[in-house]
Amino acid sequence: MSLMNVFDVAGSGMSAQSVRLNTTASNLANAESVSGTAEGVYKVRNPVFQTMIDEASADRSSVGVTVSGIQESNAAPRKMHQPDNPLADAEGYVYMPDVNAIEEMANMISASRSYQSNVEIMNTTKQLILRTLQIGQ
C-alpha cells in the first residue's frame, strides 16, 4: 500500500462513520415517536459495514470500508396503554420503537471517536509527507 492510499482508507472510514452517526441520530430522534399499529412503528436502523478488498493486488489488501446497507431491527415495538392518545388503537394502545437511548448514545460516541481517529490519521499522514518533502532543503 502506498502512502497516498492512506487518504483513501481514512476517507472511506470517515464516510462510513458519518452514515453511522446519521442513523444513530435518526434512531434517537424517533425514540419517542408513536404509531397506532405495530407495523407502522419506526424500526431501529443500523449500518452494515463491509471491507473493500483490492482484488488486483497479490496480497488482497484492504483498501477501505463501505456501507453495504442499512439493516432494520426486528425487535418488537413497545406497547403502551394510552387511551387518550388520538393514535391509539381500538383497545387504547399505542406502539413505540424499541430504541435504547443509552445504547444509541454509546454508539454515537464510538462513531464520533472513530471519525476523529480517521481525521487524525489524515493529518498525521499529511505532516509526514510535508516533512519528507522538506528533507532535501
KOLMIDREN-886929 format. One line per 3 residues: their letters; for each residue x negated, y, z negated of N, C-alpha, C. Coordinates in steps of 0.02 Angstrom, whole numbers, padded with zeros to 5 digits. Example, Ala and Ser with C-alpha at 12.3 -4.5 7.8 and 13.67 -1.06 7.14 Angstrom:
% residues 2
as	-00660:-00284:-00390:-00615:-00225:-00390:-00660:-00165:-00390; -00642:-00112:-00354:-00684:-00053:-00357:-00645:00002:-00394
% end
This chain:
% residues 137
msl	-00042:-00059:00000:00000:00000:00000:-00045:00062:00000; -00030:00108:00046:-00069:00169:00048:-00044:00217:-00007; -00086:00266:-00021:-00069:00315:-00072:-00008:00355:-00053
mnv	00002:00366:00011:00060:00405:00034:00126:00367:00024; 00124:00301:00022:00185:00262:00011:00213:00272:-00059; 00172:00296:-00105:00195:00308:-00173:00253:00358:-00173
fdv	00250:00407:-00128:00304:00456:-00123:00369:00424:-00101; 00364:00377:-00054:00424:00342:-00030:00455:00299:-00085; 00413:00263:-00122:00437:00220:-00175:00469:00261:-00231
ags	00434:00313:-00253:00461:00356:-00306:00524:00392:-00283; 00525:00413:-00220:00584:00447:-00193:00645:00401:-00191; 00634:00338:-00172:00690:00290:-00171:00714:00276:-00242
gms	00668:00275:-00290:00687:00266:-00360:00728:00325:-00386; 00708:00386:-00366:00746:00445:-00387:00816:00444:-00356; 00820:00424:-00294:00886:00421:-00261:00931:00369:-00295
aqs	00903:00311:-00311:00942:00259:-00344:00965:00281:-00414; 00921:00314:-00451:00939:00337:-00518:00990:00394:-00515; 00989:00432:-00461:01039:00484:-00451:01109:00453:-00442
vrl	01112:00399:-00404:01176:00363:-00396:01198:00335:-00463; 01151:00308:-00501:01167:00280:-00567:01194:00334:-00614; 01164:00393:-00613:01188:00449:-00654:01258:00470:-00633
ntt	01271:00472:-00568:01337:00492:-00544:01391:00442:-00563; 01376:00378:-00557:01427:00328:-00576:01439:00328:-00651; 01387:00339:-00690:01395:00343:-00763:01436:00404:-00782
asn	01423:00460:-00749:01463:00521:-00762:01536:00510:-00744; 01548:00475:-00689:01616:00459:-00669:01651:00415:-00721; 01614:00366:-00746:01642:00322:-00798:01661:00361:-00860
lan	01616:00406:-00882:01630:00446:-00941:01688:00494:-00929; 01691:00523:-00870:01745:00570:-00855:01813:00537:-00854; 01815:00473:-00838:01879:00438:-00834:01893:00394:-00895
aes	01853:00401:-00947:01860:00358:-01006:01928:00364:-01039; 01958:00423:-01038:02022:00434:-01072:02080:00440:-01023; 02069:00423:-00959:02124:00428:-00911:02174:00371:-00924
vsg	02237:00385:-00910:02289:00336:-00922:02325:00319:-00857; 02355:00261:-00857:02394:00238:-00800:02455:00202:-00825; 02507:00201:-00785:02568:00166:-00804:02567:00092:-00789
tae	02517:00070:-00752:02510:-00001:-00736:02439:-00025:-00747; 02431:-00088:-00760:02364:-00117:-00770:02324:-00116:-00705; 02359:-00120:-00648:02325:-00121:-00584:02300:-00052:-00563
gvy	02333:00000:-00588:02316:00068:-00568:02264:00102:-00611; 02240:00068:-00662:02192:00098:-00709:02123:00103:-00676; 02085:00154:-00697:02017:00163:-00672:01974:00104:-00692
kvr	01933:00080:-00645:01887:00025:-00658:01817:00053:-00667; 01782:00029:-00718:01714:00050:-00731:01670:00029:-00672; 01628:00075:-00650:01585:00063:-00592:01512:00064:-00612
npv	01473:00020:-00582:01401:00016:-00594:01365:00002:-00528; 01310:00038:-00514:01274:00025:-00452:01235:-00041:-00456; 01226:-00072:-00399:01187:-00133:-00394:01124:-00115:-00354
fqt	01066:-00123:-00385:01002:-00107:-00353:00973:-00168:-00319; 00936:-00154:-00265:00903:-00207:-00229:00833:-00183:-00209; 00784:-00226:-00217:00715:-00210:-00198:00709:-00211:-00122
mid	00676:-00161:-00094:00662:-00161:-00022:00593:-00192:-00013; 00590:-00242:00030:00528:-00279:00043:00503:-00262:00113; 00437:-00252:00118:00406:-00240:00183:00393:-00308:00216
eas	00436:-00326:00262:00431:-00391:00296:00369:-00395:00340; 00345:-00338:00364:00288:-00338:00410:00221:-00350:00375; 00218:-00335:00311:00154:-00344:00276:00142:-00417:00259
adr	00079:-00435:00253:00061:-00504:00240:00082:-00526:00170; 00080:-00480:00121:00097:-00499:00053:00170:-00484:00034; 00209:-00461:00084:00280:-00445:00073:00288:-00399:00012
ssv	00253:-00344:00013:00253:-00298:-00044:00317:-00257:-00046; 00332:-00234:-00105:00391:-00193:-00117:00378:-00122:-00090; 00428:-00094:-00058:00421:-00026:-00032:00475:00021:-00060
gvt	00507:00000:-00113:00556:00043:-00145:00617:00005:-00169; 00668:00044:-00185:00731:00016:-00209:00788:00050:-00173; 00842:00015:-00164:00902:00042:-00132:00963:00021:-00172
vsg	01016:00058:-00164:01080:00039:-00195:01117:-00003:-00144; 01126:-00067:-00160:01159:-00112:-00112:01235:-00109:-00118; 01260:-00078:-00170:01333:-00071:-00178:01351:-00046:-00247
iqe	01415:-00033:-00255:01443:-00012:-00319:01491:-00067:-00341; 01477:-00095:-00399:01518:-00150:-00425:01569:-00123:-00474; 01632:-00145:-00467:01684:-00126:-00513:01693:-00181:-00566
sna	01705:-00160:-00627:01713:-00207:-00682:01779:-00245:-00676; 01778:-00306:-00700:01839:-00347:-00702:01869:-00349:-00772; 01844:-00307:-00816:01869:-00306:-00885:01942:-00285:-00888
apr	01978:-00315:-00933:02049:-00298:-00940:02056:-00228:-00970; 02104:-00190:-00946:02114:-00122:-00974:02141:-00125:-01045; 02130:-00070:-01081:02159:-00065:-01148:02233:-00047:-01142
kmh	02273:-00080:-01181:02345:-00069:-01180:02364:-00032:-01244; 02394:00027:-01236:02411:00068:-01294:02486:00084:-01293; 02516:00080:-01351:02588:00095:-01356:02598:00170:-01366
qpd	02623:00202:-01314:02638:00274:-01316:02703:00286:-01279; 02759:00272:-01312:02824:00277:-01278:02841:00349:-01256; 02810:00399:-01286:02824:00469:-01268:02785:00491:-01206
npl	02736:00453:-01185:02695:00471:-01127:02737:00463:-01064; 02737:00513:-01020:02777:00507:-00958:02753:00451:-00911; 02691:00428:-00920:02665:00373:-00878:02680:00304:-00908
ada	02711:00301:-00966:02723:00237:-00999:02769:00193:-00958; 02756:00127:-00962:02798:00080:-00926:02863:00070:-00964; 02904:00023:-00942:02970:00012:-00973:02966:-00008:-01046
egy	02910:-00039:-01066:02901:-00060:-01136:02867:-00007:-01178; 02848:00050:-01148:02816:00105:-01184:02741:00101:-01187; 02710:00062:-01145:02638:00054:-01145:02605:00093:-01088
vym	02546:00120:-01103:02502:00149:-01052:02437:00109:-01052; 02402:00114:-00997:02340:00074:-00990:02281:00122:-00980; 02227:00106:-01014:02166:00147:-01012:02108:00103:-00992
pdv	02058:00132:-00958:02000:00092:-00937:01959:00069:-00997; 01925:00013:-00989:01883:-00014:-01042:01813:00016:-01037; 01808:00081:-01050:01744:00117:-01047:01716:00121:-01118
nai	01655:00096:-01126:01619:00100:-01189:01575:00162:-01185; 01596:00217:-01218:01560:00280:-01212:01488:00276:-01237; 01475:00237:-01289:01408:00230:-01315:01363:00195:-01263
eem	01389:00142:-01233:01351:00106:-01182:01338:00151:-01122; 01387:00190:-01102:01379:00235:-01046:01328:00291:-01061; 01328:00316:-01121:01279:00368:-01140:01208:00339:-01140
anm	01201:00277:-01165:01135:00244:-01163:01113:00233:-01091; 01160:00215:-01049:01146:00206:-00978:01125:00272:-00946; 01157:00326:-00965:01141:00392:-00938:01071:00414:-00960
isa	01054:00402:-01023:00988:00420:-01048:00934:00379:-01012; 00947:00315:-01003:00899:00272:-00968:00889:00294:-00896; 00944:00310:-00861:00939:00333:-00792:00902:00399:-00788
srs	00915:00444:-00834:00882:00509:-00835:00807:00501:-00846; 00788:00458:-00892:00716:00447:-00905:00682:00412:-00847; 00717:00367:-00814:00688:00335:-00755:00678:00385:-00699
yqs	00726:00430:-00691:00720:00483:-00641:00659:00527:-00657; 00653:00546:-00720:00597:00588:-00741:00530:00552:-00731; 00529:00488:-00743:00467:00449:-00732:00446:00451:-00659
nve	00495:00445:-00614:00479:00448:-00543:00455:00517:-00522; 00482:00569:-00553:00458:00637:-00539:00385:00643:-00562; 00370:00616:-00621:00301:00619:-00646:00253:00579:-00602
imn	00276:00523:-00575:00235:00484:-00529:00218:00525:-00467; 00268:00559:-00441:00256:00601:-00381:00209:00659:-00396; 00218:00691:-00454:00174:00746:-00472:00102:00723:-00483
ttk	00093:00667:-00516:00026:00640:-00529:-00008:00621:-00463; 00029:00590:-00418:00002:00571:-00353:-00018:00633:-00314; 00023:00684:-00316:00007:00747:-00282:-00058:00777:-00310
qli	-00064:00777:-00376:-00125:00804:-00407:-00187:00763:-00388; -00181:00697:-00385:-00237:00654:-00365:-00258:00668:-00293; -00210:00677:-00249:-00225:00692:-00179:-00260:00759:-00174
lrt	-00235:00809:-00210:-00266:00876:-00208:-00337:00874:-00235; -00348:00837:-00288:-00416:00832:-00316:-00463:00795:-00270; -00436:00745:-00235:-00477:00708:-00187:-00498:00753:-00130
lqi	-00454:00796:-00108:-00471:00843:-00054:-00522:00895:-00076; -00526:00908:-00141:-00573:00958:-00167:-00642:00929:-00184; -00651:00864:-00176:-00715:00833:-00193:-00773:00863:-00152
gq	-00762:00875:-00088:-00816:00899:-00046:-00830:00973:-00052; -00793:01009:-00091:-00803:01082:-00095:-00855:01100:-00146
% end
